[in-house]
Amino acid sequence: MTYEALFKEGVGVLEGQFLLKVSRDRLEAVLAPGKGGKAVNIRELDLGALHEEMRAAGVVYGLLATPEAKSDGTYVVARGVGAANGENARIKSHVKPGGLPSGKPGPPPAAKVNPAKPQDPDKVDFHELNNIVNVPKDKLLLEKIPLSEGSPGTTVTGETISPKPGKDMAIKTGPGITVSPDGSQGFAAVEGEFVLVDGKAAVLVEHTVSGDVDYNVGNISFVGQRLFVNGAVQPGFKVKCKGDVFIGQGLQYSAAVTAGGNLEIKGGAIGHEIVIKCWGNVVANFLDNVGRLEVKGDLTVTESMIGGRGMVGGNIRVLGGQGVLAGGQFVVGGSVFVKELGSEDEVQTELSVGVNPALEEKKAALTQEKELWAERMNELLRNTTGLKVKQKEKGAAFPAEQLALLKKYNQMLPGVMERVNQLTEAEEKMEAEIEQAASEAIYVYGDLYPGAKITIGGVTRALTSHEHGVVIHFDREKRQIHCRTMTPEEKQGGSG
């Protein structure tokens, strides 16, 4: 019996009382009333004979032990299994990427960022919008889930139904992504921001904020190489970058910026709650009463530097514009170069030059440790001396436990004394390094006003006279701070 006959006409079974038909997809065989129109009564059926005649007619797979009634009065007597098509390959993200509105470096749209949720459910910190997805180098970002071939099916007439396999796809990547040789995984080739650019995953080493850092953007924390803020950092907001930072329109009162590389601030910074930390060099138009300034490298101010507090590991240069450094307290590892130092109002300006803050901290810690070991050594000496006196007085009656203690002290003492000697030598060596820094100086190419308080080589001097074109330096022989007139060669250095 052919499939066409089974589908279109059916075949009579059980002496022609019923008609056996197969569905178009061959996944179902049904028993319908025969030509006589006799309804199917499942209780009267001889299932053994029915199955035998079904096999003879070509229905050989999925025969049901109990026929299933249908709403039209027929019964399903065999059911096949359809093929399960394969699933398409897909890309799984191990890190959810950030989004870019136009495929260009910049912040995600404000509507797509989520404020951080603090422990207090009634409070939301709108400074923290988590708008940059930072990833370390070699981080697994993407994984390809392979396509599946699917599983075959079987018709009631015994034919195999082939499945349709899934479609393959490749990991689409932009810059900063490395794909494994077999194409199954995508890794961060650099440290930076994980984003989707035109549908392609990328890790960017630069990030640009097109406007201000404010409530629309939130605090910025970026591990890449360069961060650009075209606007200003508004009060209360923070900017951090592992690499270089460029601020286009300055820092407003109580803003903060931390740069692991160099920092450039166009428009300057105003406010005693402003925090500036930089592990490289800093260039700013002006600094006005900045509350906390920490610069590992050089500080260059192109206009003026008024008030504030800070530590600068390299040199300070205030030579452009008015070139004024007036007021504040600054510890400087290198030298200071200014057009004017102080003001006509004789505002107090405190400068400590040739001071390595890290070295000073290390020396302070070393001195403290030396004092502790010296005290321990003195205590051992006192205890040892006291026990020896008692031993001499008591002779053979000297208690055994005190004798053991004396022996212990004698064993400890050489090691403690050696440690004190080591710390003393290290302290002297460090003092020599600090003394060497006393060669740094302050170069004033214009007016030096009274009110400056200068520390060099551990010596402090308050300057009370109005000078012009001088170098404030440390006289090693006299161990005094002096002002001398600049040489013609030195004066040429103040032109920039």
C-alpha positions in Angstrom: 0.0 0.0 0.0 1.5 3.4 -1.0 1.5 6.5 1.2 -0.6 8.3 -1.4 -3.4 5.7 -1.1 -3.2 5.8 2.7 -3.4 9.5 2.7 -6.1 10.2 0.0 -8.3 7.1 0.1 -7.3 5.1 3.1 -7.5 1.3 3.3 -10.3 -0.8 4.7 -9.4 -2.9 7.8 -11.3 -5.4 10.0 -13.4 -6.7 7.0 -13.9 -3.2 5.7 -15.8 -2.0 8.7 -13.3 0.8 9.2 -10.9 2.9 7.2 -7.2 3.4 8.0 -5.8 6.7 6.9 -2.5 8.5 7.3 -2.0 12.3 7.8 -0.2 14.3 5.1 2.9 14.6 7.3 2.8 10.8 8.0 3.0 11.5 11.7 -0.4 10.2 12.6 -2.6 7.2 11.5 -6.3 7.3 12.3 -9.2 4.8 12.2 -12.4 6.2 10.7 -15.8 4.6 9.9 -15.9 2.5 6.8 -18.2 2.6 3.8 -21.0 1.3 5.9 -20.7 4.3 8.1 -20.5 2.2 11.3 -19.1 4.3 14.1 -15.9 3.1 15.7 -16.5 1.4 19.1 -13.2 1.0 20.8 -14.5 -1.7 23.0 -15.5 -3.9 20.1 -12.1 -3.6 18.3 -9.7 -6.5 18.1 -6.5 -4.5 18.6 -4.3 -7.5 17.8 -6.0 -8.0 14.4 -6.0 -4.3 13.8 -2.3 -3.9 14.4 -1.6 -6.9 12.1 -3.6 -5.3 9.3 -2.0 -1.9 9.9 1.5 -3.4 9.5 0.4 -5.1 6.4 -0.9 -1.8 5.0 2.5 -0.2 5.8 1.8 1.5 9.1 4.6 0.0 11.1 5.8 2.7 13.7 4.3 4.2 16.7 1.3 1.9 17.0 -0.7 2.8 20.1 -1.7 0.2 22.7 -4.8 2.3 23.4 -6.3 4.3 20.6 -7.0 8.0 21.4 -10.4 9.4 20.5 -10.6 12.6 18.5 -13.4 15.2 18.4 -14.6 14.1 14.9 -15.3 10.5 16.0 -12.1 9.0 14.7 -9.3 7.4 16.7 -5.6 7.9 16.5 -4.1 4.4 16.3 -0.5 5.3 15.5 1.7 8.3 16.1 5.2 9.1 14.7 7.9 11.3 16.0 8.7 14.6 14.3 12.3 15.7 13.7 13.7 18.2 16.2 15.5 20.9 14.2 18.9 22.0 15.4 19.5 25.3 17.3 21.5 28.1 15.7 24.9 29.0 17.2 24.8 31.9 19.6 27.2 34.1 21.4 27.1 34.2 25.2 28.4 37.3 27.0 30.3 36.5 30.2 30.3 40.3 31.0 27.4 42.5 30.1 28.8 45.2 27.8 28.0 48.9 28.0 26.3 50.6 25.1 27.4 53.4 22.9 24.7 55.7 21.3 26.5 56.2 18.0 29.4 53.8 17.9 31.8 56.5 19.0 33.6 56.9 22.4 31.4 58.6 24.9 29.0 58.0 27.7 25.9 55.8 27.3 22.5 57.7 27.1 21.3 58.8 30.5 18.1 56.8 30.1 20.1 53.6 30.0 22.3 53.9 33.1 21.2 52.6 36.4 21.9 54.4 39.7 23.7 52.3 42.4 21.4 50.9 45.1 22.8 51.4 48.6 21.9 49.2 51.5 19.2 51.7 52.5 16.3 51.0 50.1 15.0 54.6 50.6 18.2 56.1 49.3 19.7 56.1 45.7 23.1 57.5 44.9 22.7 59.3 41.6 26.4 60.1 41.6 27.0 56.3 40.9 25.4 55.4 37.6 27.7 52.6 36.7 28.0 53.8 33.1 31.4 52.2 32.3 32.0 48.5 32.1 35.7 48.1 33.0 37.4 44.8 32.2 41.0 43.6 32.8 43.3 42.3 30.1 42.7 38.6 29.2 39.2 38.6 30.7 36.9 36.1 29.0 34.1 38.2 27.5 32.4 36.1 24.9 31.8 32.5 24.2 30.3 30.8 21.2 27.7 28.2 21.9 27.9 25.9 18.9 24.9 25.1 16.6 23.2 21.7 17.1 22.4 19.3 14.3 19.0 18.4 15.7 17.5 14.9 16.1 15.8 12.8 13.4 12.1 11.8 13.5 10.2 8.7 12.2 6.9 8.6 10.3 4.2 6.0 11.1 5.2 4.3 7.8 8.7 3.9 9.1 10.6 6.5 7.1 13.3 8.6 8.8 12.7 12.4 8.9 15.9 14.4 8.6 16.3 17.4 10.9 17.2 20.9 9.7 20.6 21.8 11.3 21.1 25.2 13.0 22.9 28.0 11.4 26.5 28.8 12.3 27.7 32.3 13.3 31.1 33.8 14.2 32.0 36.1 17.1 32.0 39.6 15.7 34.6 41.8 17.3 36.0 45.3 17.1 39.2 46.7 18.6 40.6 45.3 21.8 39.2 41.8 21.5 41.2 38.6 20.8 39.4 35.6 19.5 40.8 32.1 20.3 42.2 30.1 17.4 39.1 27.9 17.2 36.8 30.9 17.2 35.0 29.8 20.3 36.0 32.5 22.8 36.7 36.2 22.8 39.1 37.8 25.4 40.0 41.3 26.3 43.3 42.1 24.5 43.7 45.3 26.6 42.5 46.8 29.8 39.6 49.1 29.1 35.9 49.6 28.6 33.8 46.7 27.2 31.2 48.0 24.8 29.2 47.2 21.7 30.1 49.3 18.7 27.9 48.8 15.6 27.0 45.3 16.9 30.6 44.3 17.5 32.2 43.7 20.9 35.1 46.0 21.6 37.4 47.0 24.5 38.3 50.6 24.2 41.3 52.2 25.8 39.8 55.7 25.5 36.6 57.1 26.9 35.1 60.5 26.1 32.4 62.4 28.1 31.0 64.9 25.6 29.7 67.3 28.3 30.0 67.8 32.0 30.4 65.1 34.6 27.1 65.6 36.4 23.9 63.8 37.3 23.3 62.8 33.7 26.7 60.9 33.6 27.5 60.1 37.2 31.0 59.5 38.6 33.5 58.2 36.1 35.9 55.3 36.9 37.9 54.1 33.9 40.8 51.6 33.7 41.8 52.5 30.2 44.7 54.7 28.9 43.0 58.0 28.3 39.9 59.7 29.6 38.5 62.9 28.0 35.9 65.1 29.7 35.0 67.9 27.3 33.0 69.8 29.9 33.5 70.4 33.6 33.5 68.1 36.6 30.6 69.4 38.7 30.6 69.8 42.5 30.4 66.4 44.3 31.4 64.3 41.4 34.5 62.2 41.0 36.6 61.2 38.0 39.2 58.4 38.1 41.3 56.9 35.4 44.2 54.5 35.4 45.8 56.4 32.6 45.8 60.0 31.4 43.0 62.5 32.1 42.0 65.6 30.2 39.4 68.0 31.7 38.1 70.5 29.2 36.4 73.1 31.5 37.8 72.7 34.9 36.9 71.3 38.3 34.1 72.9 40.3 33.9 73.2 44.1 34.2 69.8 45.8 34.9 67.9 42.6 37.7 65.2 42.6 40.0 63.8 40.0 42.5 60.9 40.2 44.8 60.1 37.3 47.2 57.2 37.2 49.1 58.9 34.3 49.2 62.6 33.4 46.5 65.2 34.1 45.6 68.3 32.1 42.9 70.7 33.5 41.7 73.4 31.1 40.0 76.2 33.0 41.6 75.3 36.3 40.2 74.4 39.6 38.5 76.5 42.3 37.5 75.3 45.8 39.0 74.2 49.1 37.1 70.9 48.9 38.6 70.0 45.5 40.8 66.9 45.5 43.5 66.3 42.8 45.6 63.2 42.8 48.0 62.4 40.0 50.8 59.8 39.6 52.2 61.7 36.6 52.5 65.3 35.6 49.8 67.9 36.0 49.2 71.0 33.8 46.4 73.4 34.8 45.4 76.9 33.8 45.0 78.0 37.4 44.6 76.5 40.9 42.6 78.5 43.4 42.5 77.3 47.1 42.6 73.6 46.1 42.1 71.7 49.3 44.1 68.6 48.5 46.7 68.3 45.8 48.9 65.2 45.4 51.2 65.1 42.4 54.0 62.5 41.9 55.5 64.3 38.9 55.8 68.0 37.9 53.1 70.6 38.4 52.8 73.3 35.7 50.3 76.2 36.2 50.0 78.4 33.1 48.4 81.4 34.9 48.3 81.6 38.7 48.3 79.4 41.8 46.5 80.9 44.8 46.3 79.3 48.2 45.6 75.6 48.9 47.6 72.7 50.2 49.6 70.1 48.4 52.5 67.8 47.9 54.4 67.7 44.5 57.1 65.1 43.9 58.7 67.0 41.0 59.0 70.7 40.2 56.4 73.5 40.4 56.3 75.9 37.5 54.1 79.0 37.5 55.5 81.1 34.6 52.7 81.8 32.2 50.2 84.7 32.5 50.8 86.6 35.8 52.8 83.7 37.0 51.8 84.2 40.6 52.1 81.7 43.4 50.6 83.2 46.6 49.4 81.7 49.8 49.0 78.1 50.7 51.3 75.3 52.0 53.2 73.1 49.6 55.8 70.4 50.0 57.9 70.1 46.8 60.3 67.3 45.9 62.0 69.4 43.3 62.5 73.2 42.7 59.9 76.0 42.3 59.9 78.4 39.3 57.6 81.4 39.5 57.3 84.9 38.2 55.9 86.3 41.5 56.0 84.7 44.9 53.6 86.1 47.5 51.6 89.3 47.2 51.6 92.9 48.1 49.3 92.0 51.0 52.1 89.8 52.4 50.0 86.7 52.4 51.8 83.9 54.1 53.1 81.4 51.5 54.8 78.3 52.9 57.1 76.2 50.6 59.2 73.2 51.6 61.4 72.3 48.7 63.8 69.4 48.1 61.5 67.2 50.1 60.7 63.7 48.9 57.4 62.9 50.7 57.8 59.2 50.3 61.3 59.3 51.6 60.3 61.5 54.6 57.5 59.0 55.4 59.9 56.1 55.1 62.4 57.9 57.3 59.8 58.6 60.0 58.8 54.9 60.0 62.4 53.9 60.2 63.1 56.2 63.1 60.0 54.9 65.0 61.1 51.3 64.5 64.7 52.2 65.6 63.3 53.8 68.8 61.3 50.6 69.6 64.3 48.3 69.1 66.5 50.6 71.1 64.0 50.6 74.0 63.9 46.8 73.8 67.7 46.6 73.8 67.9 48.9 76.9 65.3 46.9 78.7 67.3 43.7 78.0 70.4 45.3 79.3 68.7 46.5 82.5 67.2 43.1 83.1 70.5 41.3 82.4 72.4 43.6 84.6 69.9 43.1 87.5 70.0 39.3 87.2 73.8 39.3 87.1 73.9 41.3 90.3 71.5 38.9 92.0 73.5 35.9 90.8 76.7 37.4 92.3 74.9 38.0 95.6 73.2 34.6 96.0 75.9 32.4 94.5 74.9 28.8 94.4 71.5 29.7 95.9 70.6 31.7 92.7 67.2 30.3 91.6 67.2 28.0 88.6 64.3 29.8 86.9 66.2 33.1 87.1 69.3 31.4 85.8 67.3 30.2 82.8 65.9 33.7 82.2 69.4 35.2 82.4 70.6 32.7 79.8 67.6 33.6 77.5 68.4 37.3 77.8 72.0 36.8 76.9 71.0 34.8 73.8 68.6 37.5 72.7 70.8 40.6 73.3 73.2 40.2 70.4 70.4 39.9 67.8 68.6 43.0 69.2 71.8 45.0 69.2 72.5 44.0 65.6 69.0 45.1 64.6 69.6 48.5 66.2 72.9 48.9 64.4 71.2 48.0 61.0 68.4 50.6 61.6 71.0 53.2 62.6 72.9 52.7 59.4 69.8 52.7 57.3 68.7 56.0 58.9 72.0 57.6 58.3 71.9 56.6 54.7 68.4 58.0 54.3 69.4 61.3 55.9 72.2 61.5 53.4 69.7 61.1 50.6 67.5 63.8 52.1 70.5 66.1 52.6 71.3 65.7 48.9 67.8 67.1 48.0 68.9 70.4 49.7 70.3 71.4 46.3 66.8 72.3 45.1 65.9 76.0 45.1 63.1 78.6 44.5 63.6 80.8 41.4 61.6 84.0 41.4 61.9 85.8 38.1 59.8 88.8 39.1 58.8 90.1 42.6 59.3 88.3 45.8 57.0 89.8 48.5 57.4 89.6 52.2 55.5 86.8 53.9 57.1 83.7 52.3 58.1 81.0 54.7 60.7 78.7 53.1 62.1 75.4 54.2 65.1 73.8 52.6 67.5 71.1 54.0 65.6 71.1 57.2 66.1 74.8 57.8 63.2 77.3 57.8 63.4 81.0 57.1 60.6 83.7 57.0 61.4 86.2 54.3 60.6 89.8 55.2 62.0 91.9 52.4 60.8 92.8 48.9 63.2 91.3 46.3 63.3 91.1 42.5 64.8 88.4 40.3 66.3 86.2 43.1 67.1 82.6 43.8 66.2 81.3 47.3 68.7 78.5 48.1 70.3 76.6 50.9 73.9 77.3 51.9 75.3 74.0 53.0 78.4 75.3 54.7 76.5 77.9 56.8 73.4 75.8 56.9 71.3 78.8 56.2 68.7 79.9 53.6 69.9 82.8 51.4 68.5 85.0 48.6 70.9 85.8 45.8 70.5 87.7 42.5 69.8 85.6 39.5 72.5 85.1 36.9 71.7 86.2 33.3 71.6 82.6 32.3 69.1 81.8 35.1 66.9 84.8 34.1 66.5 83.4 30.6 64.7 80.4 32.2 61.8 82.5 33.3 60.6 83.4 29.8 58.2 80.4 29.6 
